[in-house]
Amino acid sequence: MLLKNMLKVILLFSFSIVMVSSLYSQDEVDNSLDGQYELLMKKSTTYQDYKVIKVVGINQLWENINDSIASINTNYYAAQAKIANLKNELSAVKDSLDLTSKALEESNFGRDRISFLGIPLLKITYNSIVWGIILILAALSTMLFLRFVKSHAVTKSTQKEYKKLEEEFEDFKKNTRENEINLKRDLQTAINTIEDLKR
């Protein structure tokens, strides 16, 4: 009876090893984290209610998760630097716009003719030039503000994706730990059963 049970266990493990090695020999198609996880689960064998997963597969998935997190961090820091640059540019444009507005106010108190670059101009012509500059600066500041908003949205999206990935990873770690504990318990139960049978 004991010999029969041992032969069954040996045959089951042999079959599991053959199945796992044949599954791992196939080419991976989906390189996303979800695809890699599904492939890992597909390549793993089922023993009773448990999945038997190769350590190499888990290590590869872990390495890919770390690479994804590093890539997200790199994109996040690049977006933060871009936002900081855009804020600086926007501040400079606002300062320039303030200076131009002050110059316009001072010119309103002048005479009918104003000397601009050594050329006497009518007040209306001078005002047109100044307002043209203001409109160009306003258009530039609007464009910079829109770029800032877009970069901010990208940063928020990246942060959400990073948080979601981190939560998925924590769930994965928790499930892996629970599976490992259950497997250890089952192994100990099997060892105890074998020792009881030997007696």
C-alpha positions in Angstrom: 0.0 0.0 0.0 2.8 2.4 1.0 4.7 1.4 -2.1 1.6 2.1 -4.3 1.2 5.6 -2.8 4.9 6.4 -3.2 4.7 5.3 -6.9 1.6 7.5 -7.4 3.4 10.5 -5.9 6.5 9.9 -8.0 4.4 9.6 -11.1 2.5 12.7 -10.3 5.7 14.7 -9.7 7.3 13.3 -12.9 4.2 14.3 -14.9 4.2 17.8 -13.3 7.9 18.3 -14.2 7.3 17.2 -17.8 4.3 19.5 -18.1 6.0 22.5 -16.6 9.1 22.1 -18.7 7.1 21.8 -21.9 5.0 24.9 -21.0 8.1 26.9 -20.2 9.7 25.9 -23.5 7.0 27.8 -25.5 7.7 31.4 -26.7 6.1 34.2 -24.7 3.8 36.4 -26.7 2.4 39.0 -24.3 5.2 40.9 -22.5 2.8 43.0 -20.3 2.8 42.3 -16.6 -0.7 40.9 -16.9 0.3 38.7 -19.8 3.4 37.4 -17.9 1.3 36.7 -14.8 -1.2 34.8 -16.9 1.6 32.9 -18.7 3.1 32.0 -15.3 -0.2 30.7 -14.0 -0.8 28.8 -17.3 2.6 27.2 -17.1 2.2 26.2 -13.5 0.7 22.9 -12.5 -2.1 22.3 -10.2 -1.8 20.0 -7.2 -5.0 19.6 -5.4 -6.1 23.3 -4.8 -2.6 24.7 -5.1 -0.5 26.0 -7.9 3.1 24.7 -8.3 5.1 27.5 -9.8 8.8 27.4 -10.7 11.0 29.8 -8.7 12.6 30.9 -12.0 9.2 32.1 -13.3 8.4 34.0 -10.1 11.9 35.6 -10.1 11.5 36.6 -13.8 8.1 38.2 -13.1 9.5 40.0 -10.0 12.4 41.3 -12.1 10.0 42.5 -14.8 7.8 44.2 -12.2 10.8 46.0 -10.8 11.8 47.1 -14.3 8.3 48.5 -14.9 8.3 50.4 -11.6 11.8 51.8 -12.4 10.4 52.9 -15.8 7.4 54.5 -14.3 9.6 56.3 -11.7 11.9 57.6 -14.5 8.9 58.9 -16.4 7.5 60.4 -13.3 10.7 62.3 -12.4 11.1 63.4 -16.0 7.5 64.8 -15.9 8.2 66.5 -12.6 11.4 68.2 -14.1 9.4 69.3 -17.1 6.6 70.7 -14.9 9.3 72.7 -12.9 10.7 74.0 -16.1 7.3 75.0 -17.4 6.5 76.8 -14.1 9.8 78.7 -14.4 9.0 79.7 -18.0 5.4 80.7 -17.0 6.7 82.8 -14.2 9.2 84.6 -16.5 6.5 85.2 -19.1 4.2 86.6 -16.3 7.0 88.9 -15.1 7.6 90.1 -18.6 3.8 90.7 -19.1 3.7 92.7 -15.9 6.6 94.9 -17.1 5.0 95.4 -20.4 1.7 96.4 -18.7 3.5 98.9 -16.5 5.2 100.4 -19.6 1.8 100.8 -21.2 0.4 102.6 -18.2 3.3 105.0 -18.2 2.9 105.7 -21.9 -0.7 106.7 -21.5 0.4 109.7 -19.6 2.7 110.9 -22.4 2.2 113.3 -25.3 0.5 112.6 -28.6 3.7 111.6 -30.1 6.0 109.1 -28.5 9.6 108.4 -29.5 10.0 104.6 -30.1 13.5 103.5 -31.0 14.2 107.0 -32.0 11.2 107.2 -34.3 8.4 109.6 -33.3 5.1 107.7 -33.4 1.5 108.6 -32.8 0.1 107.4 -29.5 -2.3 105.0 -31.2 0.5 103.4 -33.2 2.6 103.0 -30.1 -0.3 101.4 -28.3 -0.9 99.0 -31.2 2.8 97.9 -31.0 2.6 97.4 -27.3 -0.6 95.5 -27.4 0.8 93.3 -30.2 3.6 92.4 -27.9 1.2 91.8 -25.0 -1.0 89.6 -27.2 2.1 87.6 -28.3 3.2 87.2 -24.7 -0.4 86.2 -23.7 -0.5 83.6 -26.4 2.8 82.3 -25.3 1.8 82.2 -21.7 -1.5 80.4 -22.6 0.5 77.9 -24.7 2.9 77.3 -21.8 0.0 77.0 -19.3 -1.7 74.4 -21.6 1.6 72.5 -21.8 1.8 72.7 -18.0 -1.7 71.4 -17.6 -1.0 68.5 -20.0 2.2 67.6 -18.2 0.4 67.8 -14.9 -2.3 65.4 -16.2 0.4 63.0 -17.4 2.0 63.1 -14.0 -1.3 62.4 -12.2 -2.0 59.5 -14.6 1.5 58.1 -14.1 1.0 58.4 -10.3 -2.3 56.6 -10.5 -0.8 53.8 -12.6 2.1 53.5 -10.2 -0.2 53.3 -7.2 -2.4 50.7 -9.0 0.7 48.6 -10.0 2.0 48.9 -6.4 -1.4 47.6 -5.0 -1.5 44.8 -7.5 2.1 43.9 -6.5 1.2 43.9 -2.8 -1.8 41.7 -3.5 0.4 39.3 -5.5 3.0 39.2 -2.7 0.3 38.5 -0.1 -1.2 35.7 -2.2 2.2 34.2 -2.8 3.0 34.3 0.9 -0.3 32.6 1.7 0.2 30.0 -1.0 3.7 29.3 0.3 2.5 28.9 3.9 -0.3 26.6 2.8 2.2 24.5 0.7 4.5 24.3 3.7 1.6 23.1 5.9 0.5 20.5 3.4 4.1 19.3 3.1 4.4 19.0 6.8 1.1 17.2 7.0 2.3 14.8 4.2 5.6 14.2 6.1 3.7 13.5 9.3 1.4 11.1 7.5 4.4 9.3 6.0 6.1 9.1 9.4 2.8 7.8 10.9 2.5 5.2 8.1 6.2 4.1 8.8 5.4 3.4 12.4 
